[in-house]
Amino acid sequence: MASRMRLFFLISLTMVAFAGNSVLGRLALMDGSADAATYSLLRVVSAAVVLLVLVRLAQTKGTNAGADVRSAGGWTAALALFSYVALFSYSYHALDTGLGALILFSCVQAVMIGWGLWRGDRPGLLEWLGILVAFSGFVFLVSPGLSAPPLVPSVVMAGAGIAWGAYSLMGRGAQNPLLATAGNFTRAVPMALVLSVLSFVAMADATITPFGATMAILSGGVTSGLGYALWYQCLPQLTASRAAIIQLSVPVIATLGGIVFADESLTVRFVVCSALILMGIALSIMAKAKTI
């Protein structure tokens, strides 16, 4: 009983951390407290520092002794990770917190399902129904209308979801996820630095206030770095389907965070589309679990 309570607590804390990335990003980017490129750079650097410290602490305890972060991860995975961080930052100046999280995680799941289809998976009737319901909700969400979200930021956030889905697929076979993630974040630092320099040269819009810097560092060092570390502790005790279903709580938590901290409102359109998308994804995942 105690171990289950501990697992529940760690999972809850991790989902709050994942949602926190959306809340912190929205708070920093919506009013110009940070430009997207600088925010991305600070987030990547702070995450890399925290993860390197965690790896070092693990090594002092006898875990992964002699492991070298420089040989962990890979440049392709780092590029996918950087693309997620950058596109995430460039979309949140115009998207509400919960909406951004919903688009992000919907596209992550779409990538996972699409990869399975490409690899030869044959969905059953229930799984196809779930895919259809989720896709219909997503189309309705971003279709033109009085309360439709802005198209370009929505497409950019969808790109962030695709990048994160690709990164997740690349990391499934990692022998040591924490070490690999530290290596990937370290490799992403020069990419984020180049983006920041190019952004300044092209538009001279580098902006960072103490508040924006704080949000970026918290997002990188706490909700990303520590959040991923906590999630890796939980994953061995969860099936893949259950882990995916649990992550569907992130848009809900992010929405609540946006209402509380960013003074955002909850629209009927968002509620209906959220219900359709999350229900469809859950149906697909549960149907897939029955065939495993």
Backbone as CSV, one residue per row, in Angstrom:
resi,resn,N_x,N_y,N_z,CA_x,CA_y,CA_z,C_x,C_y,C_z
1,MET,0.830,-1.206,0.000,0.000,0.000,0.000,0.866,1.259,0.000
2,ALA,1.918,1.281,0.808,2.801,2.438,0.890,3.492,2.693,-0.441
3,SER,3.915,1.595,-1.125,4.600,1.766,-2.413,3.645,2.322,-3.465
4,ARG,2.373,1.910,-3.420,1.397,2.433,-4.373,1.121,3.912,-4.124
5,MET,1.040,4.288,-2.862,0.821,5.692,-2.531,2.003,6.540,-2.990
6,ARG,3.203,5.995,-2.823,4.396,6.715,-3.259,4.383,6.883,-4.774
7,LEU,4.019,5.816,-5.502,3.958,5.881,-6.957,2.914,6.906,-7.392
8,PHE,1.758,6.891,-6.746,0.694,7.846,-7.081,1.177,9.276,-6.857
9,PHE,1.892,9.495,-5.759,2.400,10.829,-5.453,3.416,11.275,-6.498
10,LEU,4.336,10.377,-6.890,5.362,10.731,-7.881,4.729,11.009,-9.246
11,ILE,3.729,10.203,-9.623,3.045,10.410,-10.897,2.325,11.753,-10.893
12,SER,1.624,12.042,-9.813,0.897,13.308,-9.719,1.859,14.484,-9.806
13,LEU,2.979,14.385,-9.117,3.977,15.460,-9.134,4.554,15.644,-10.529
14,THR,4.770,14.531,-11.222,5.327,14.596,-12.572,4.358,15.235,-13.551
15,MET,3.072,14.877,-13.475,2.080,15.463,-14.371,1.939,16.965,-14.118
16,VAL,2.020,17.366,-12.856,1.996,18.800,-12.529,3.227,19.482,-13.136
17,ALA,4.368,18.819,-13.087,5.593,19.380,-13.671,5.443,19.543,-15.180
18,PHE,4.903,18.536,-15.870,4.712,18.623,-17.314,3.759,19.767,-17.664
19,ALA,2.661,19.867,-16.911,1.722,20.971,-17.135,2.376,22.302,-16.803
20,GLY,3.279,22.284,-15.813,3.976,23.498,-15.424,4.799,24.088,-16.557
21,ASN,5.319,23.246,-17.444,6.050,23.762,-18.606,5.171,24.694,-19.430
22,SER,3.898,24.301,-19.617,2.974,25.128,-20.380,2.631,26.408,-19.630
23,VAL,2.388,26.295,-18.330,2.029,27.471,-17.532,3.178,28.477,-17.502
24,LEU,4.379,27.992,-17.221,5.536,28.882,-17.139,5.837,29.535,-18.490
25,GLY,5.745,28.734,-19.558,5.982,29.276,-20.886,4.978,30.355,-21.248
26,ARG,3.724,30.095,-20.951,2.678,31.074,-21.253,2.876,32.364,-20.455
27,LEU,3.199,32.254,-19.182,3.395,33.431,-18.340,4.544,34.302,-18.844
28,ALA,5.612,33.664,-19.309,6.782,34.423,-19.758,6.604,35.016,-21.139
29,LEU,5.870,34.307,-22.006,5.838,34.686,-23.414,4.623,35.517,-23.804
30,MET,3.551,35.454,-23.033,2.318,36.103,-23.476,2.406,37.629,-23.426
31,ASP,3.222,38.180,-22.511,3.293,39.636,-22.394,4.678,40.190,-22.729
32,GLY,5.519,39.367,-23.347,6.827,39.842,-23.776,7.889,39.877,-22.697
33,SER,7.688,39.144,-21.606,8.723,39.095,-20.576,9.972,38.385,-21.070
34,ALA,9.812,37.584,-22.107,10.955,36.918,-22.750,10.611,36.672,-24.205
35,ASP,11.581,36.812,-25.078,11.348,36.410,-26.463,11.552,34.909,-26.569
36,ALA,10.998,34.322,-27.614,10.981,32.865,-27.729,12.375,32.260,-27.783
37,ALA,13.290,32.887,-28.517,14.630,32.330,-28.676,15.404,32.357,-27.360
38,THR,15.337,33.474,-26.642,16.051,33.571,-25.373,15.446,32.634,-24.340
39,TYR,14.127,32.548,-24.343,13.444,31.635,-23.427,13.888,30.196,-23.681
40,SER,13.946,29.822,-24.966,14.373,28.461,-25.320,15.796,28.198,-24.846
41,LEU,16.687,29.174,-25.055,18.080,29.012,-24.655,18.202,28.811,-23.146
42,LEU,17.553,29.639,-22.372,17.628,29.520,-20.916,17.014,28.211,-20.431
43,ARG,15.941,27.794,-21.076,15.301,26.536,-20.683,16.224,25.346,-20.954
44,VAL,16.831,25.318,-22.121,17.705,24.203,-22.475,18.937,24.171,-21.573
45,VAL,19.551,25.330,-21.354,20.760,25.391,-20.533,20.471,24.962,-19.101
46,SER,19.406,25.482,-18.504,19.087,25.141,-17.114,18.721,23.663,-16.975
47,ALA,18.015,23.108,-17.966,17.693,21.680,-17.927,18.964,20.841,-18.022
48,ALA,19.875,21.235,-18.918,21.126,20.493,-19.073,21.929,20.508,-17.779
49,VAL,21.997,21.659,-17.129,22.755,21.772,-15.881,22.163,20.867,-14.812
50,VAL,20.849,20.919,-14.637,20.201,20.097,-13.608,20.390,18.609,-13.898
51,LEU,20.225,18.216,-15.156,20.364,16.802,-15.504,21.801,16.323,-15.322
52,LEU,22.766,17.175,-15.655,24.166,16.804,-15.440,24.457,16.631,-13.952
53,VAL,23.866,17.468,-13.122,24.033,17.324,-11.671,23.407,16.012,-11.191
54,LEU,22.225,15.690,-11.715,21.561,14.445,-11.320,22.384,13.224,-11.732
55,VAL,22.949,13.292,-12.945,23.804,12.192,-13.403,25.023,12.068,-12.501
56,ARG,25.600,13.193,-12.137,26.782,13.181,-11.261,26.451,12.598,-9.896
57,LEU,25.290,12.975,-9.356,24.870,12.441,-8.062,24.658,10.932,-8.140
58,ALA,24.074,10.482,-9.248,23.869,9.041,-9.427,25.202,8.309,-9.496
59,GLN,26.195,8.925,-10.134,27.512,8.296,-10.252,28.206,8.211,-8.892
60,THR,28.025,9.223,-8.048,28.652,9.185,-6.721,28.042,8.094,-5.840
61,LYS,26.827,7.678,-6.196,26.173,6.607,-5.447,26.462,5.236,-6.048
62,GLY,27.329,5.214,-7.039,27.720,3.933,-7.636,26.932,3.549,-8.859
63,THR,25.969,4.416,-9.273,25.167,4.122,-10.458,25.831,4.716,-11.693
64,ASN,25.974,3.921,-12.728,26.582,4.366,-13.987,28.003,4.911,-13.792
65,ALA,28.743,4.292,-12.917,30.117,4.745,-12.688,30.895,4.663,-13.994
66,GLY,31.584,5.739,-14.307,32.388,5.777,-15.514,31.624,6.156,-16.765
67,ALA,30.296,6.293,-16.675,29.507,6.673,-17.848,29.819,8.108,-18.249
68,ASP,29.882,8.357,-19.534,30.252,9.681,-20.049,29.055,10.276,-20.780
69,VAL,28.603,11.441,-20.308,27.464,12.096,-20.934,27.753,12.423,-22.390
70,ARG,29.017,12.695,-22.704,29.374,13.066,-24.073,29.112,11.945,-25.064
71,SER,29.062,10.721,-24.594,28.792,9.590,-25.482,27.339,9.124,-25.387
72,ALA,26.551,9.796,-24.534,25.148,9.416,-24.355,24.259,10.251,-25.267
73,GLY,23.119,9.720,-25.623,22.211,10.436,-26.503,22.746,10.466,-27.926
74,GLY,22.246,11.400,-28.718,22.692,11.520,-30.108,22.253,12.846,-30.695
75,TRP,22.886,13.231,-31.801,22.589,14.523,-32.395,21.204,14.567,-33.033
76,THR,20.735,13.458,-33.582,19.394,13.440,-34.180,18.328,13.630,-33.104
77,ALA,18.498,12.905,-31.994,17.552,13.051,-30.887,17.625,14.459,-30.307
78,ALA,18.833,15.013,-30.214,18.996,16.374,-29.687,18.311,17.389,-30.595
79,LEU,18.369,17.170,-31.904,17.709,18.072,-32.849,16.193,18.018,-32.662
80,ALA,15.657,16.813,-32.463,14.214,16.674,-32.217,13.831,17.369,-30.909
81,LEU,14.660,17.197,-29.889,14.409,17.833,-28.593,14.453,19.355,-28.724
82,PHE,15.468,19.867,-29.408,15.592,21.314,-29.600,14.406,21.852,-30.398
83,SER,13.998,21.119,-31.437,12.865,21.555,-32.257,11.603,21.668,-31.416
84,TYR,11.384,20.694,-30.541,10.230,20.755,-29.625,10.293,22.010,-28.763
85,VAL,11.433,22.258,-28.126,11.576,23.400,-27.218,11.364,24.714,-27.964
86,ALA,11.979,24.853,-29.138,11.893,26.104,-29.895,10.477,26.353,-30.404
87,LEU,9.864,25.346,-31.010,8.512,25.517,-31.542,7.505,25.758,-30.423
88,PHE,7.687,25.074,-29.312,6.874,25.289,-28.115,6.928,26.766,-27.715
89,SER,8.115,27.336,-27.673,8.294,28.721,-27.243,7.693,29.702,-28.236
90,TYR,7.834,29.428,-29.529,7.347,30.357,-30.541,5.815,30.334,-30.689
91,SER,5.149,29.362,-30.101,3.693,29.288,-30.225,2.956,29.842,-29.014
92,TYR,3.609,29.865,-27.849,2.871,30.195,-26.633,2.636,31.688,-26.409
93,HIS,3.122,32.535,-27.296,2.784,33.956,-27.159,1.332,34.209,-27.537
94,ALA,0.724,33.256,-28.301,-0.627,33.480,-28.817,-1.632,32.410,-28.412
95,LEU,-1.200,31.326,-27.803,-2.107,30.245,-27.424,-2.330,30.244,-25.921
96,ASP,-3.570,29.989,-25.508,-3.835,29.819,-24.089,-3.121,28.571,-23.578
97,THR,-2.907,28.524,-22.283,-2.086,27.466,-21.685,-2.638,26.073,-21.974
98,GLY,-3.915,25.866,-21.643,-4.510,24.541,-21.831,-4.623,24.155,-23.288
99,LEU,-4.946,25.130,-24.142,-5.061,24.860,-25.567,-3.727,24.396,-26.139
100,GLY,-2.643,25.096,-25.771,-1.325,24.693,-26.250,-0.965,23.288,-25.807
101,ALA,-1.247,22.970,-24.535,-0.945,21.636,-24.018,-1.782,20.576,-24.716
102,LEU,-3.039,20.907,-25.013,-3.916,19.945,-25.680,-3.420,19.643,-27.089
103,ILE,-3.075,20.694,-27.844,-2.543,20.485,-29.193,-1.238,19.695,-29.130
104,LEU,-0.369,20.060,-28.189,0.932,19.403,-28.048,0.775,17.904,-27.821
105,PHE,0.018,17.533,-26.791,-0.077,16.121,-26.431,-0.942,15.325,-27.403
106,SER,-1.885,15.989,-28.069,-2.656,15.299,-29.106,-1.750,14.901,-30.261
107,CYS,-0.865,15.803,-30.649,0.049,15.508,-31.755,1.096,14.476,-31.360
108,VAL,1.514,14.496,-30.102,2.434,13.457,-29.615,1.799,12.083,-29.785
109,GLN,0.545,11.956,-29.344,-0.139,10.672,-29.469,-0.366,10.310,-30.934
110,ALA,-0.649,11.314,-31.785,-0.842,11.044,-33.208,0.428,10.472,-33.828
111,VAL,1.573,11.010,-33.426,2.847,10.492,-33.924,3.043,9.046,-33.486
112,MET,2.738,8.765,-32.226,2.916,7.406,-31.719,2.002,6.424,-32.456
113,ILE,0.743,6.823,-32.641,-0.204,5.953,-33.347,0.202,5.805,-34.814
114,GLY,0.585,6.936,-35.442,0.990,6.886,-36.841,2.215,6.022,-37.069
115,TRP,3.170,6.079,-36.132,4.365,5.249,-36.250,3.994,3.770,-36.170
116,GLY,3.055,3.458,-35.291,2.613,2.071,-35.185,1.966,1.591,-36.472
117,LEU,1.151,2.451,-37.107,0.522,2.085,-38.376,1.578,1.878,-39.456
118,TRP,2.580,2.752,-39.485,3.652,2.650,-40.473,4.435,1.355,-40.299
119,ARG,4.580,0.953,-39.028,5.334,-0.271,-38.745,4.517,-1.538,-38.935
120,GLY,3.282,-1.392,-39.347,2.484,-2.567,-39.666,1.396,-2.924,-38.674
121,ASP,1.161,-2.065,-37.688,0.070,-2.329,-36.757,-1.252,-2.313,-37.507
122,ARG,-2.161,-3.182,-37.115,-3.474,-3.260,-37.725,-4.526,-2.949,-36.666
123,PRO,-4.953,-1.678,-36.587,-5.917,-1.302,-35.556,-7.239,-2.041,-35.714
124,GLY,-7.870,-2.354,-34.567,-9.182,-2.944,-34.578,-10.236,-1.860,-34.713
125,LEU,-11.495,-2.263,-34.696,-12.596,-1.331,-34.879,-12.612,-0.252,-33.790
126,LEU,-12.413,-0.655,-32.525,-12.448,0.295,-31.417,-11.308,1.303,-31.532
127,GLU,-10.129,0.827,-31.948,-8.991,1.730,-32.081,-9.212,2.736,-33.213
128,TRP,-9.768,2.272,-34.336,-10.076,3.185,-35.435,-11.120,4.212,-35.008
129,LEU,-12.097,3.763,-34.210,-13.116,4.687,-33.715,-12.479,5.775,-32.857
130,GLY,-11.547,5.365,-32.003,-10.858,6.333,-31.159,-10.074,7.332,-31.985
131,ILE,-9.358,6.857,-33.010,-8.584,7.743,-33.878,-9.509,8.737,-34.583
132,LEU,-10.658,8.246,-35.074,-11.610,9.107,-35.773,-12.188,10.176,-34.854
133,VAL,-12.547,9.775,-33.633,-13.110,10.723,-32.671,-12.079,11.800,-32.312
134,ALA,-10.844,11.374,-32.022,-9.788,12.324,-31.655,-9.488,13.279,-32.814
135,PHE,-9.389,12.754,-34.020,-9.088,13.594,-35.182,-10.213,14.591,-35.437
136,SER,-11.459,14.147,-35.277,-12.602,15.044,-35.469,-12.565,16.185,-34.461
137,GLY,-12.246,15.867,-33.204,-12.150,16.900,-32.178,-11.053,17.895,-32.485
138,PHE,-9.925,17.402,-32.981,-8.799,18.284,-33.305,-9.146,19.201,-34.477
139,VAL,-9.787,18.658,-35.513,-10.179,19.463,-36.673,-11.165,20.545,-36.253
140,PHE,-12.125,20.176,-35.409,-13.104,21.150,-34.935,-12.436,22.240,-34.102
141,LEU,-11.451,21.850,-33.322,-10.760,22.810,-32.460,-10.062,23.902,-33.254
142,VAL,-9.365,23.518,-34.328,-8.550,24.487,-35.078,-9.249,25.010,-36.331
143,SER,-10.482,24.578,-36.591,-11.195,25.059,-37.766,-11.636,26.505,-37.571
144,PRO,-11.782,27.264,-38.656,-12.155,28.679,-38.535,-13.491,28.860,-37.817
145,GLY,-13.579,29.919,-37.056,-14.795,30.216,-36.318,-14.557,31.351,-35.357
146,LEU,-15.595,31.767,-34.679,-15.492,32.902,-33.773,-14.520,32.647,-32.638
147,SER,-14.441,31.396,-32.179,-13.577,31.099,-31.029,-12.433,30.173,-31.389
148,ALA,-12.140,30.066,-32.684,-11.041,29.197,-33.104,-9.706,29.818,-32.690
149,PRO,-8.727,28.999,-32.324,-7.412,29.538,-31.962,-6.698,30.039,-33.205
150,PRO,-5.712,30.932,-33.053,-4.960,31.417,-34.222,-4.276,30.258,-34.927
151,LEU,-4.363,30.262,-36.260,-3.928,29.107,-37.037,-2.419,28.883,-36.978
152,VAL,-1.634,29.931,-37.239,-0.183,29.746,-37.321,0.405,29.248,-36.003
153,PRO,0.107,29.874,-34.843,0.628,29.335,-33.582,0.152,27.902,-33.312
154,SER,-1.060,27.567,-33.743,-1.566,26.204,-33.557,-0.742,25.216,-34.372
155,VAL,-0.417,25.592,-35.608,0.400,24.730,-36.467,1.806,24.596,-35.894
156,VAL,2.344,25.689,-35.366,3.679,25.647,-34.763,3.690,24.729,-33.547
157,MET,2.652,24.828,-32.712,2.575,23.936,-31.545,2.396,22.481,-31.985
158,ALA,1.653,22.263,-33.064,1.531,20.906,-33.603,2.906,20.379,-34.005
159,GLY,3.721,21.261,-34.599,5.086,20.862,-34.937,5.886,20.491,-33.711
160,ALA,5.670,21.230,-32.604,6.347,20.891,-31.349,5.922,19.506,-30.869
161,GLY,4.640,19.204,-31.010,4.153,17.879,-30.606,4.745,16.769,-31.463
162,ILE,4.853,17.022,-32.760,5.451,16.027,-33.660,6.917,15.801,-33.286
163,ALA,7.630,16.891,-32.995,9.037,16.773,-32.610,9.188,16.006,-31.306
164,TRP,8.323,16.305,-30.330,8.404,15.597,-29.047,8.041,14.120,-29.210
165,GLY,7.049,13.825,-30.067,6.704,12.433,-30.336,7.866,11.686,-30.970
166,ALA,8.536,12.343,-31.924,9.699,11.721,-32.558,10.807,11.488,-31.545
167,TYR,11.037,12.480,-30.679,12.069,12.337,-29.652,11.733,11.184,-28.706
168,SER,10.479,11.061,-28.351,10.061,9.970,-27.460,10.301,8.608,-28.110
169,LEU,9.997,8.505,-29.408,10.225,7.252,-30.112,11.711,6.905,-30.161
170,MET,12.546,7.921,-30.374,13.994,7.683,-30.427,14.531,7.219,-29.074
171,GLY,13.919,7.680,-28.001,14.446,7.378,-26.684,13.922,6.122,-26.037
172,ARG,13.023,5.410,-26.729,12.419,4.228,-26.093,13.442,3.143,-25.797
173,GLY,14.473,3.038,-26.619,15.442,1.969,-26.426,16.671,2.381,-25.643
174,ALA,16.636,3.554,-25.038,17.807,4.030,-24.294,18.069,3.139,-23.081
175,GLN,19.318,2.721,-22.912,19.675,1.878,-21.770,19.572,2.652,-20.464
176,ASN,19.927,3.924,-20.514,19.824,4.790,-19.337,19.172,6.097,-19.772
177,PRO,17.844,6.217,-19.601,17.134,7.406,-20.085,17.642,8.713,-19.481
178,LEU,17.978,8.700,-18.193,18.459,9.924,-17.552,19.772,10.386,-18.183
179,LEU,20.694,9.453,-18.384,21.977,9.784,-18.991,21.791,10.249,-20.434
180,ALA,20.924,9.551,-21.172,20.678,9.923,-22.567,20.040,11.307,-22.667
181,THR,19.100,11.598,-21.773,18.438,12.898,-21.793,19.418,14.010,-21.458
182,ALA,20.304,13.755,-20.489,21.340,14.740,-20.158,22.231,15.000,-21.369
183,GLY,22.604,13.945,-22.082,23.426,14.100,-23.277,22.707,14.864,-24.373
184,ASN,21.422,14.580,-24.548,20.656,15.265,-25.591,20.457,16.742,-25.267
185,PHE,20.158,17.052,-24.009,20.003,18.452,-23.633,21.328,19.195,-23.791
186,THR,22.429,18.538,-23.453,23.742,19.166,-23.610,24.020,19.474,-25.076
187,ARG,23.690,18.540,-25.954,23.874,18.765,-27.389,22.938,19.855,-27.912
188,ALA,21.773,20.007,-27.289,20.812,21.016,-27.746,21.223,22.437,-27.384
189,VAL,22.154,22.586,-26.442,22.582,23.923,-26.010,23.142,24.743,-27.165
190,PRO,24.117,24.242,-27.939,24.630,25.062,-29.061,23.560,25.367,-30.100
191,MET,22.608,24.470,-30.306,21.520,24.732,-31.248,20.675,25.913,-30.768
192,ALA,20.351,25.907,-29.473,19.566,27.004,-28.910,20.344,28.314,-28.946
193,LEU,21.653,28.235,-28.761,22.492,29.435,-28.815,22.505,30.017,-30.221
194,VAL,22.621,29.166,-31.217,22.598,29.625,-32.606,21.255,30.279,-32.922
195,LEU,20.158,29.675,-32.480,18.831,30.253,-32.703,18.723,31.635,-32.070
196,SER,19.231,31.762,-30.860,19.161,33.038,-30.156,19.950,34.119,-30.899
197,VAL,21.130,33.769,-31.375,21.959,34.733,-32.115,21.283,35.122,-33.432
198,LEU,20.789,34.134,-34.181,20.131,34.412,-35.454,18.887,35.264,-35.255
199,SER,18.140,34.966,-34.194,16.937,35.738,-33.906,17.270,37.198,-33.633
200,PHE,18.336,37.415,-32.890,18.735,38.791,-32.575,19.234,39.519,-33.824
201,VAL,20.016,38.814,-34.646,20.556,39.439,-35.857,19.429,39.777,-36.833
202,ALA,18.458,38.859,-36.957,17.386,39.043,-37.934,16.351,40.075,-37.489
203,MET,16.011,40.054,-36.181,14.914,40.906,-35.721,15.282,41.813,-34.562
204,ALA,16.455,41.612,-33.975,16.895,42.422,-32.834,15.822,42.480,-31.749
205,ASP,15.184,41.325,-31.503,14.073,41.308,-30.550,14.409,40.576,-29.253
206,ALA,15.698,40.421,-28.976,16.078,39.719,-27.746,15.554,40.502,-26.537
207,THR,14.674,39.851,-25.800,14.072,40.485,-24.634,14.027,39.477,-23.494
208,ILE,14.527,39.886,-22.362,14.436,39.017,-21.202,14.376,39.885,-19.940
209,THR,13.334,39.746,-19.202,13.198,40.447,-17.926,13.543,39.464,-16.810
210,PRO,13.770,39.943,-15.599,14.017,39.013,-14.484,12.894,37.989,-14.329
211,PHE,11.653,38.431,-14.538,10.525,37.498,-14.445,10.592,36.445,-15.543
212,GLY,10.840,36.878,-16.787,10.928,35.935,-17.895,12.064,34.952,-17.716
213,ALA,13.218,35.432,-17.236,14.359,34.544,-16.996,14.030,33.524,-15.907
214,THR,13.338,33.973,-14.878,12.962,33.061,-13.792,12.041,31.959,-14.304
215,MET,11.055,32.340,-15.131,10.135,31.347,-15.691,10.892,30.331,-16.557
216,ALA,11.834,30.816,-17.364,12.593,29.928,-18.243,13.463,28.959,-17.445
217,ILE,14.124,29.468,-16.416,15.005,28.625,-15.592,14.192,27.603,-14.812
218,LEU,13.035,28.023,-14.285,12.161,27.070,-13.585,11.647,26.001,-14.538
219,SER,11.291,26.416,-15.753,10.800,25.456,-16.746,11.876,24.447,-17.118
220,GLY,13.117,24.934,-17.303,14.193,24.028,-17.673,14.695,23.193,-16.513
221,GLY,15.024,23.862,-15.413,15.656,23.159,-14.304,14.720,22.334,-13.454
222,VAL,13.473,22.790,-13.311,12.538,22.103,-12.413,11.518,21.264,-13.182
223,THR,10.643,21.918,-13.940,9.552,21.172,-14.574,10.021,20.293,-15.730
224,SER,11.175,20.621,-16.335,11.729,19.737,-17.377,12.757,18.783,-16.773
225,GLY,13.842,19.320,-16.217,14.915,18.476,-15.692,14.449,17.530,-14.598
226,LEU,13.934,18.088,-13.514,13.470,17.245,-12.409,12.212,16.464,-12.789
227,GLY,11.352,17.083,-13.615,10.143,16.382,-14.044,10.456,15.116,-14.809
228,TYR,11.413,15.193,-15.738,11.798,14.003,-16.504,12.435,12.951,-15.594
229,ALA,13.243,13.415,-14.640,13.883,12.480,-13.717,12.846,11.714,-12.897
230,LEU,11.815,12.412,-12.427,10.734,11.752,-11.688,9.980,10.766,-12.573
231,TRP,9.729,11.160,-13.809,8.986,10.293,-14.721,9.735,8.989,-14.995
232,TYR,11.054,9.072,-15.069,11.842,7.863,-15.310,11.773,6.908,-14.117
233,GLN,11.542,7.454,-12.927,11.357,6.582,-11.764,10.019,5.862,-11.829
234,CYS,9.023,6.516,-12.430,7.677,5.948,-12.491,7.507,4.940,-13.628
235,LEU,8.149,5.192,-14.772,7.913,4.400,-15.974,8.116,2.898,-15.791
236,PRO,9.178,2.444,-15.080,9.339,0.994,-14.938,8.172,0.311,-14.236
237,GLN,7.364,1.067,-13.502,6.239,0.495,-12.766,4.912,0.657,-13.501
238,LEU,4.966,1.149,-14.736,3.759,1.389,-15.519,3.863,0.681,-16.861
239,THR,2.714,0.205,-17.357,2.686,-0.284,-18.724,2.710,0.915,-19.657
240,ALA,3.073,0.675,-20.904,3.135,1.777,-21.871,1.767,2.423,-22.054
241,SER,0.712,1.600,-22.102,-0.631,2.136,-22.290,-1.059,2.975,-21.099
242,ARG,-0.771,2.497,-19.900,-1.155,3.253,-18.713,-0.377,4.557,-18.617
243,ALA,0.895,4.518,-18.991,1.702,5.740,-18.979,1.139,6.763,-19.958
244,ALA,0.704,6.303,-21.122,0.143,7.217,-22.116,-1.174,7.812,-21.629
245,ILE,-2.032,6.983,-21.031,-3.311,7.469,-20.526,-3.102,8.506,-19.430
246,ILE,-2.146,8.258,-18.548,-1.879,9.191,-17.447,-1.500,10.566,-17.986
247,GLN,-0.736,10.599,-19.074,-0.292,11.877,-19.625,-1.432,12.704,-20.208
248,LEU,-2.589,12.075,-20.416,-3.741,12.816,-20.916,-4.278,13.791,-19.877
249,SER,-3.823,13.649,-18.637,-4.255,14.593,-17.596,-3.535,15.933,-17.708
250,VAL,-2.432,15.983,-18.454,-1.618,17.203,-18.513,-2.389,18.397,-19.065
251,PRO,-3.117,18.277,-20.202,-3.858,19.449,-20.682,-4.887,19.964,-19.682
252,VAL,-5.509,19.060,-18.941,-6.493,19.482,-17.937,-5.817,20.298,-16.838
253,ILE,-4.678,19.785,-16.340,-3.942,20.494,-15.288,-3.428,21.827,-15.811
254,ALA,-2.943,21.832,-17.052,-2.433,23.063,-17.643,-3.544,24.103,-17.789
255,THR,-4.737,23.650,-18.164,-5.872,24.568,-18.281,-6.185,25.223,-16.944
256,LEU,-6.222,24.411,-15.904,-6.465,24.960,-14.564,-5.382,25.955,-14.176
257,GLY,-4.126,25.631,-14.507,-3.025,26.544,-14.225,-3.166,27.855,-14.977
258,GLY,-3.614,27.796,-16.230,-3.817,29.010,-17.012,-4.921,29.883,-16.444
259,ILE,-5.982,29.237,-15.956,-7.091,29.988,-15.357,-6.638,30.673,-14.071
260,VAL,-5.874,29.958,-13.254,-5.460,30.489,-11.955,-4.361,31.536,-12.089
261,PHE,-3.333,31.238,-12.895,-2.138,32.088,-12.930,-2.106,33.083,-14.089
262,ALA,-2.783,32.774,-15.197,-2.716,33.653,-16.373,-4.049,34.331,-16.666
263,ASP,-4.998,34.186,-15.769,-6.303,34.840,-15.911,-6.980,34.484,-17.232
264,GLU,-6.872,33.220,-17.625,-7.497,32.770,-18.861,-8.905,32.264,-18.584
265,SER,-9.718,32.222,-19.631,-11.102,31.768,-19.490,-11.266,30.403,-20.149
266,LEU,-12.326,29.720,-19.764,-12.618,28.385,-20.291,-13.794,28.501,-21.248
267,THR,-13.591,28.120,-22.521,-14.650,28.228,-23.517,-15.348,26.889,-23.719
268,VAL,-16.584,26.965,-24.161,-17.355,25.746,-24.438,-16.689,24.948,-25.557
269,ARG,-16.187,25.657,-26.558,-15.530,24.979,-27.683,-14.333,24.166,-27.202
270,PHE,-13.526,24.764,-26.309,-12.361,24.048,-25.798,-12.783,22.820,-25.006
271,VAL,-13.809,22.940,-24.175,-14.273,21.811,-23.360,-14.751,20.656,-24.241
272,VAL,-15.568,20.993,-25.258,-16.107,19.954,-26.146,-14.984,19.279,-26.929
273,CYS,-14.089,20.079,-27.503,-12.991,19.514,-28.291,-12.038,18.706,-27.413
274,SER,-11.786,19.193,-26.211,-10.927,18.451,-25.281,-11.516,17.089,-24.983
275,ALA,-12.815,17.072,-24.710,-13.478,15.808,-24.392,-13.383,14.828,-25.553
276,LEU,-13.595,15.329,-26.780,-13.526,14.464,-27.955,-12.114,13.930,-28.171
277,ILE,-11.125,14.817,-28.112,-9.742,14.419,-28.359,-9.261,13.425,-27.306
278,LEU,-9.484,13.751,-26.034,-8.995,12.883,-24.957,-9.737,11.547,-24.948
279,MET,-11.042,11.582,-25.230,-11.802,10.337,-25.283,-11.314,9.457,-26.431
280,GLY,-11.059,10.087,-27.592,-10.586,9.316,-28.735,-9.224,8.694,-28.486
281,ILE,-8.313,9.463,-27.908,-6.982,8.939,-27.606,-7.067,7.813,-26.581
282,ALA,-7.891,8.021,-25.553,-8.040,6.986,-24.527,-8.615,5.700,-25.117
283,LEU,-9.596,5.827,-26.023,-10.173,4.644,-26.678,-9.105,3.904,-27.473
284,SER,-8.293,4.641,-28.218,-7.244,4.017,-29.026,-6.232,3.291,-28.159
285,ILE,-5.831,3.928,-27.072,-4.823,3.336,-26.185,-5.358,2.090,-25.496
286,MET,-6.603,2.185,-25.006,-7.198,1.023,-24.327,-7.440,-0.120,-25.284
287,ALA,-7.851,0.196,-26.515,-8.030,-0.848,-27.513,-6.714,-1.516,-27.845
288,LYS,-5.639,-0.714,-27.928,-4.307,-1.257,-28.215,-3.843,-2.142,-27.069
289,ALA,-4.173,-1.733,-25.822,-3.729,-2.508,-24.665,-4.354,-3.897,-24.671
290,LYS,-5.564,-4.025,-25.196,-6.239,-5.319,-25.211,-5.577,-6.317,-26.157
291,THR,-4.820,-5.769,-27.144,-4.193,-6.654,-28.137,-2.758,-7.007,-27.774
292,ILE,-2.231,-6.360,-26.684,-0.835,-6.627,-26.301,-0.758,-7.832,-25.371
